[in-house]
Amino acid sequence: MATRLAPSARLETAIDELLADGIRDGEKLAEVGRLGARLVLQKALEEEVSEFLKRSRYQRTASARGSRNGVRPRQLQTGEGELEIAVPQLRNAAERFVSQVLPDSRTALRTKPLETLIVGAYVRGLSDRDIEALMAEAGLGTVSKSTVSQICRQLRSRYQAFRARSLAEVDLLVLFLDAIYLPTRPSGAKEGVLVAWGYTRDGTRVLLDVCLGQRERHEDWLDLGRALTRRGLRPPALVVTDGAPGLVRAVDELWPGADRQRCAVHRLRNILAKLPKDQALHERIRKAYWAALDEAEDPRDAENRLRGLVAELERPYPSAAACLADDLPALTVHLRYPGRLRRRLRSTNLLERSLEEVRRRTKVIGRFPGETSCLSLCWAVLDCFITGARGLGLTELERQELSRIQLPQQRHENIA
């Protein structure tokens, strides 16, 4: 049965399997890119053959100009090694088939223009002139506009389905919220793309939303949270954010019974920015800060240790001391949770790394033609990183410990 599948279908399966196995590093994401490059070329070649024969695979027509007779592998040379394409073999054709898509055997494929072509196709489609220029730079022939448009439509449809799906079955333990600023339109200032993801109570990662937030205002975060609630998401036990005032206010309004953890990494950066540029001083404060969090037994212990650091900074560096003292209890909330998980729950670092990957991959686009294109690409990259990555790997003892942590609704009722 596998031999009856088109080579492009087998590539799609390979990509699905790689994503299902999890994207844990840049090398795996690069492999997805290489398979994607092969897929675009393979689909373009198969479409070119169908047009030449006047028939699709296994279709019988009176106007057919020949038939397929298996495939042969063809190695395309690139700057990063070889790409293998399955070239259809034809029989009973009235004339010799010569592909206009693949370069000749003496031409090395330039991967950067091809990457740009693939990314552009996925997020916005490309004009005929764009395609011709990029294909020429890559050393390729002509890819059909219908192939590019089909890929583009598929991605946008998947993004829209992602934003419409029900979240009623998601039993969320922790919710991470952050934003990235990108040039979402042909002109004007950059706008915020808001991202929500989390860990479920069984330790699985889940990407929840990717949406436009303009300037990351309080109202923008409220809209995101209300949309999650309308889709059925129950309140999380813990919400982790940076210190953006609008975001903090929105979290307190949306999930008043949840624990709110202030990102410990962001807070340390803010403190160091208010100190003199003295490497030895920075290293000493950094060590004292992390020691207070790492060695504490519980939130109260950590808060007392950090207040000692505030007192140490208060006279020589009052601005740094005030920065550390602000919203101090929110820095220690993660200590209510199982010990092995605490470092995972005290910062938005993983989301930041994912957003940096978004930033790196959007550089080849420059400015986007509109928000839909921008959001589709952001979602595609984050979907690879977050939903396919390793979860918390909870032990049975940790599951029992987490089950004893009150749900936000219960905690809010007890407070009331």
ZAZA-142865 format. One line per 8 residues: number of its first residue (from 1); their letters; for each residue x negated, y, z of C-alpha. Coordinates in pm, 1 decimal. Layout:
% ZAZA-142865
NUM) a) X Y Z  ... .
//
This chain:
% ZAZA-142865
1) matrlaps) 0.0 0.0 0.0  -288.5 237.6 80.8  -417.5 212.9 -276.2  -85.8 351.8 -403.5  -136.5 668.7 -203.0  -277.8 968.6 -383.0  -632.1 1058.4 -265.5  -492.7 1390.6 -139.8 .
9) arletaid) -243.1 1200.8 81.4  -528.8 999.6 233.4  -714.0 1324.0 307.6  -403.5 1463.4 476.6  -388.2 1150.0 692.6  -756.8 1187.6 784.8  -697.8 1548.0 891.4  -393.5 1447.3 1098.9 .
17) elladgir) -594.0 1171.9 1270.6  -880.4 1408.5 1348.3  -642.9 1663.3 1499.9  -464.3 1392.2 1698.0  -797.7 1276.5 1840.5  -865.0 1629.4 1965.9  -1080.2 1928.1 1865.0  -1330.8 1956.8 2148.9 .
25) dgeklaev) -1613.5 2142.6 1977.3  -1710.6 2354.3 1677.0  -1841.3 2053.1 1485.7  -1500.6 1885.4 1479.0  -1335.9 2208.1 1373.0  -1597.4 2236.6 1096.2  -1507.2 1881.8 988.9  -1143.4 1988.1 962.7 .
33) grlgarlv) -1264.0 2272.2 740.2  -1464.5 2034.9 519.2  -1169.3 1798.5 485.4  -949.9 2099.6 410.7  -1188.0 2207.9 134.0  -1173.7 1857.9 -15.1  -794.5 1855.1 16.1  -749.6 2184.6 -170.7 .
41) lqkaleee) -979.4 2068.5 -452.0  -822.9 1721.3 -462.9  -469.0 1859.1 -485.8  -572.6 2105.4 -754.2  -737.7 1825.7 -955.6  -436.1 1594.9 -921.6  -204.6 1873.4 -1034.8  -434.2 1945.0 -1328.3 .
49) vseflkrs) -419.7 1576.7 -1433.3  -39.5 1569.7 -1402.2  -17.1 1872.6 -1629.0  -256.3 1713.5 -1880.7  -60.8 1382.9 -1890.3  281.3 1554.3 -1874.9  377.4 1312.8 -1596.0  333.1 1281.0 -1219.8 .
57) ryqrtasa) 210.7 966.1 -1045.6  429.2 660.3 -1125.3  664.6 874.9 -1334.8  770.4 732.6 -1673.2  845.5 986.7 -1945.9  867.3 968.0 -2322.5  642.5 1271.5 -2354.5  355.2 1123.2 -2147.9 .
65) rgsrngvr) 12.6 1163.5 -2309.5  -155.9 869.7 -2135.7  -169.5 705.8 -1792.2  -384.6 692.4 -1480.8  -625.7 403.4 -1431.2  -764.0 436.8 -1078.0  -1021.5 690.7 -958.5  -1396.0 725.7 -938.8 .
73) prqlqtge) -1582.5 917.4 -667.2  -1760.2 1237.0 -765.1  -2011.4 1409.5 -538.9  -2006.0 1789.0 -535.1  -2323.9 1949.0 -409.5  -2280.5 2224.2 -151.4  -2502.4 2427.6 77.9  -2388.9 2205.3 369.5 .
81) geleiavp) -2421.9 1867.8 200.0  -2196.1 1677.8 -35.7  -1819.4 1685.8 -78.1  -1666.3 1374.3 -231.8  -1369.9 1414.6 -468.3  -1173.9 1123.8 -621.1  -1152.5 1193.6 -994.7  -858.2 1018.7 -1169.4 .
89) qlrnaaer) -954.5 789.7 -1458.4  -723.3 802.9 -1761.9  -643.1 558.6 -2039.7  -453.6 578.1 -2368.2  -497.0 956.6 -2364.7  -478.2 1136.9 -2696.7  -783.5 1342.3 -2608.3  -1059.4 1348.3 -2347.5 .
97) fvsqvlpd) -963.9 1509.6 -2016.8  -1208.0 1777.8 -1899.2  -1137.4 1932.2 -1559.9  -1132.4 2309.9 -1533.9  -1129.0 2289.7 -1153.1  -1452.1 2106.2 -1072.6  -1794.9 2252.6 -1149.2  -2033.3 2066.6 -1378.1 .
105) srtalrtk) -2287.8 1831.3 -1221.7  -2565.5 2091.0 -1235.8  -2375.9 2353.7 -1037.6  -2400.2 2360.9 -658.7  -2079.9 2458.3 -483.4  -2110.7 2767.9 -262.7  -1911.6 2693.8 50.2  -1858.9 3048.3 177.3 .
113) pletlivg) -1640.0 3161.8 -115.3  -1455.4 2829.9 -95.1  -1391.5 2882.9 279.2  -1258.3 3227.5 198.8  -1035.0 3081.3 -71.2  -896.8 2817.5 165.6  -834.9 3058.6 452.9  -679.4 3312.0 217.8 .
121) ayvrglsd) -457.0 3047.9 62.5  -340.3 2927.1 400.0  -247.9 3263.8 542.2  -126.0 3478.9 256.1  -155.9 3325.6 -86.9  -384.3 3511.1 -327.9  -333.7 3714.3 -640.5  -451.0 3569.3 -972.6 .
129) rdiealma) -744.0 3810.8 -970.7  -844.4 3711.9 -615.2  -839.0 3344.5 -705.4  -1036.3 3392.2 -1027.1  -1303.9 3599.7 -852.0  -1347.9 3360.0 -561.1  -1345.8 3051.2 -780.4  -1607.5 3204.1 -1007.5 .
137) eaglgtvs) -1825.8 3295.4 -709.1  -1793.1 2940.6 -573.9  -1883.6 2792.0 -911.1  -1539.4 2636.0 -967.9  -1276.3 2648.5 -1236.1  -914.0 2760.5 -1194.8  -685.1 2643.6 -914.3  -316.5 2662.6 -996.4 .
145) kstvsqic) -123.5 2939.3 -822.0  147.4 2687.0 -736.8  -105.6 2480.9 -537.1  -212.6 2785.0 -336.9  146.2 2898.3 -280.4  255.7 2552.1 -169.0  -16.5 2531.9 94.7  67.9 2882.2 213.8 .
153) rqlrsryq) 440.4 2805.4 242.0  375.8 2484.4 431.7  166.2 2660.6 694.4  417.4 2941.4 744.9  701.8 2690.1 775.3  508.0 2496.9 1040.2  440.9 2819.9 1234.3  809.4 2916.0 1224.5 .
161) afrarsla) 907.3 2567.0 1342.6  652.8 2594.6 1625.5  814.2 2917.9 1749.0  1166.4 2776.5 1725.4  1115.8 2440.9 1898.0  1274.9 2369.9 2235.8  1054.3 2382.5 2546.2  1312.3 2220.2 2772.9 .
169) evdllvlf) 1104.4 1901.7 2805.4  784.2 2089.3 2899.5  719.0 2046.2 3273.9  462.0 2322.2 3312.9  208.5 2329.8 3595.6  1.6 2632.2 3492.1  55.2 2904.4 3232.5  -233.2 3103.3 3079.8 .
177) ldaiylpt) -163.8 3439.9 2913.2  -403.0 3656.3 2711.4  -421.0 3867.6 2393.8  -650.7 3946.4 2102.7  -649.0 4262.4 1887.3  -656.3 4211.1 1510.4  -596.1 4422.8 1196.4  -252.7 4275.2 1128.4 .
185) rpsgakeg) -162.0 4516.7 846.3  -335.6 4671.8 543.5  -375.4 5001.1 733.8  -338.3 5138.4 1082.9  -475.3 5044.8 1422.9  -532.5 4688.8 1538.3  -240.7 4525.5 1716.8  -223.5 4274.4 1997.8 .
193) vlvawgyt) -151.3 3909.1 1928.7  -15.8 3757.3 2251.8  -89.6 3393.2 2332.8  68.6 3161.8 2589.9  -52.9 2808.9 2662.4  -72.1 2583.8 2962.9  -116.0 2248.0 3131.4  184.4 2030.1 3202.8 .
201) rdgtrvll) 220.3 1843.3 3532.5  79.9 1530.6 3370.7  -232.1 1726.2 3268.3  -158.7 1767.6 2896.4  -244.2 2090.0 2716.6  38.3 2263.5 2533.3  40.9 2574.2 2313.1  363.2 2763.0 2386.1 .
209) dvclgqre) 370.2 3084.9 2183.8  170.7 3309.3 1950.5  341.6 3638.9 1874.0  282.8 4004.9 1798.5  248.1 4236.0 2098.1  149.1 4569.4 1940.2  -36.7 4740.0 2227.7  1.2 4464.2 2493.0 .
217) rhedwldl) 254.8 4673.0 2684.5  464.3 4561.2 2980.1  766.1 4532.2 2748.3  570.8 4313.0 2503.7  484.9 4060.8 2775.1  841.9 4068.6 2905.5  968.5 3986.6 2556.4  728.5 3691.7 2530.5 .
225) graltrrg) 830.3 3554.6 2872.2  1201.9 3594.9 2804.2  1163.6 3418.9 2469.3  993.8 3123.5 2642.9  1280.2 3109.2 2893.9  1543.5 3117.5 2617.3  1370.3 2820.7 2455.2  1413.4 2626.6 2779.1 .
233) lrppalvv) 1075.3 2666.2 2952.7  1102.6 2624.1 3328.3  894.3 2850.0 3557.2  533.6 2736.5 3604.6  378.3 2677.6 3945.3  78.8 2900.0 3859.3  23.0 3184.7 3610.2  -333.9 3289.5 3519.9 .
241) tdgapglv) -397.1 3632.9 3365.2  -650.4 3910.6 3338.9  -584.8 4237.9 3519.1  -389.4 4424.2 3249.2  -130.6 4622.7 3452.0  155.8 4563.4 3208.4  89.2 4189.9 3207.7  68.3 4166.9 3587.7 .
249) ravdelwp) 398.2 4354.5 3625.6  566.8 4133.5 3368.3  452.6 3812.1 3541.2  585.0 3935.0 3876.5  922.6 4011.0 3717.0  947.9 3696.4 3504.5  828.5 3436.4 3756.5  853.3 3594.4 4103.8 .
257) gadrqrca) 816.1 3262.9 4284.8  507.2 3145.2 4096.0  149.1 3175.6 4218.6  -40.1 3442.9 4023.6  -413.8 3388.3 3977.0  -627.0 3683.3 3866.0  -896.2 3564.4 3624.1  -1210.5 3540.1 3837.4 .
265) vhrlrnil) -1442.8 3584.2 3539.5  -1273.6 3907.0 3428.0  -1288.4 4044.0 3781.5  -1662.3 3974.9 3814.5  -1727.2 4152.4 3483.8  -1535.7 4454.8 3611.4  -1736.4 4462.2 3934.3  -2074.1 4433.6 3759.9 .
273) aklpkdqa) -1976.1 4711.9 3517.5  -1946.8 4947.6 3816.5  -2295.8 4866.5 3948.3  -2627.1 5018.7 3835.2  -2795.1 4832.1 3547.9  -3022.6 4635.8 3776.4  -3060.1 4269.7 3680.4  -3169.3 4157.4 4026.6 .
281) lherirka) -2873.5 4335.6 4187.9  -2629.7 4186.8 3937.4  -2766.0 3837.5 3997.9  -2737.6 3874.8 4375.5  -2376.6 3996.3 4359.6  -2288.1 3725.9 4106.8  -2424.3 3452.0 4334.0  -2247.6 3591.6 4642.1 .
289) ywaaldea) -1919.9 3622.8 4453.0  -1916.0 3266.4 4319.8  -2040.0 3124.9 4649.7  -1743.5 3283.1 4826.9  -1504.0 3105.8 4590.2  -1691.7 2777.2 4553.4  -1762.9 2715.7 4921.7  -1426.4 2823.9 5064.7 .
297) edprdaen) -1190.7 2561.5 5203.2  -868.8 2745.6 5122.9  -739.5 3085.2 4997.9  -764.8 3251.2 5340.6  -1126.4 3140.5 5385.6  -1219.1 3270.8 5039.4  -1045.8 3601.3 5101.6  -1239.6 3651.3 5426.0 .
305) rlrglvae) -1569.0 3574.9 5249.8  -1489.1 3818.3 4968.7  -1393.4 4090.0 5216.8  -1741.6 4047.9 5361.6  -1881.9 4120.9 5014.9  -1651.6 4425.0 4987.7  -1795.0 4557.6 5317.2  -2149.6 4501.3 5185.8 .
313) lerpypsa) -2076.5 4699.5 4868.2  -1862.5 4972.3 5022.0  -2131.5 5220.8 5127.4  -2384.0 5196.7 4838.7  -2135.6 5114.3 4559.2  -1782.1 5227.9 4655.6  -1638.8 5187.1 4302.9  -1750.4 4823.6 4282.7 .
321) aacladdl) -1616.4 4760.0 4634.3  -1277.4 4909.3 4544.6  -1265.3 4698.5 4229.4  -1324.3 4378.0 4426.1  -1077.4 4472.2 4701.5  -794.2 4546.8 4455.7  -539.2 4263.3 4435.1  -784.4 4043.3 4626.4 .
329) paltvhlr) -540.4 3766.2 4731.7  -472.1 3691.1 4362.4  -838.3 3589.3 4319.5  -809.4 3300.3 4563.9  -474.0 3138.3 4477.5  -637.2 2856.1 4279.0  -771.2 2716.7 4608.9  -420.5 2587.2 4687.8 .
337) ypgrlrrr) -471.3 2326.3 4413.0  -675.2 2000.5 4400.4  -1049.0 2059.7 4433.0  -1157.1 1918.2 4096.5  -911.2 2144.2 3911.4  -995.7 2472.5 4080.3  -1257.1 2592.7 3833.6  -1024.9 2508.7 3544.4 .
345) lrstnlle) -742.7 2712.3 3700.5  -925.7 3024.8 3812.1  -998.6 3186.4 3476.3  -867.6 3233.1 3121.9  -1207.3 3134.1 2978.5  -1079.4 2852.9 2758.0  -821.1 3080.8 2602.1  -1088.8 3346.1 2549.5 .
353) rsleevrr) -1310.4 3096.0 2366.0  -1017.1 2994.1 2150.7  -943.9 3358.2 2069.1  -1308.7 3413.9 1975.5  -1272.1 3130.8 1724.5  -966.4 3312.8 1587.2  -1171.1 3633.5 1559.8  -1457.4 3455.4 1383.1 .
361) rtkvigrf) -1228.8 3293.4 1127.8  -1027.0 3607.3 1055.9  -1340.3 3803.2 963.2  -1337.6 3647.3 615.5  -989.9 3795.4 561.0  -1058.4 4151.4 678.2  -723.4 4325.6 704.0  -411.5 4114.2 671.6 .
369) pgetscls) -126.5 4206.8 437.6  123.2 4170.3 721.5  196.5 4023.5 1063.2  328.0 3688.4 934.0  -2.1 3611.0 762.7  -203.1 3711.1 1068.8  11.8 3515.1 1313.2  11.2 3204.2 1090.9 .
377) lcwavldc) -368.5 3191.9 1089.6  -395.7 3261.3 1464.5  -149.9 2982.2 1536.6  -328.6 2736.5 1304.1  -667.0 2788.5 1473.7  -523.6 2784.9 1827.8  -316.8 2476.5 1747.7  -637.2 2292.3 1655.3 .
385) fitgargl) -820.0 2406.7 1968.0  -555.4 2387.4 2237.7  -303.4 2117.5 2158.4  -564.4 1872.4 2032.5  -812.6 1918.2 2315.3  -883.4 1724.3 2633.2  -634.9 1765.1 2916.3  -688.7 1767.8 3293.0 .
393) gltelerq) -728.3 1390.0 3318.9  -540.8 1374.0 3648.5  -599.3 1091.2 3893.2  -307.9 934.3 4076.8  -419.3 1106.3 4397.5  -423.5 1444.9 4221.1  -76.4 1380.7 4079.1  51.5 1311.8 4428.1 .
401) elsriqlp) -115.6 1626.4 4560.4  35.3 1837.3 4280.8  378.9 1688.7 4340.1  367.4 1833.7 4691.8  314.2 2186.9 4555.3  653.9 2354.6 4555.0  812.3 2454.8 4229.9  849.7 2834.2 4186.8 .
409) qqrhenia) 1228.8 2814.1 4221.2  1195.8 2636.2 4556.9  925.1 2871.7 4680.0  1130.0 3176.6 4581.7  1436.0 3038.0 4764.1  1229.5 2979.9 5079.1  1091.7 3334.8 5067.7  1445.4 3472.0 5024.2 .
//
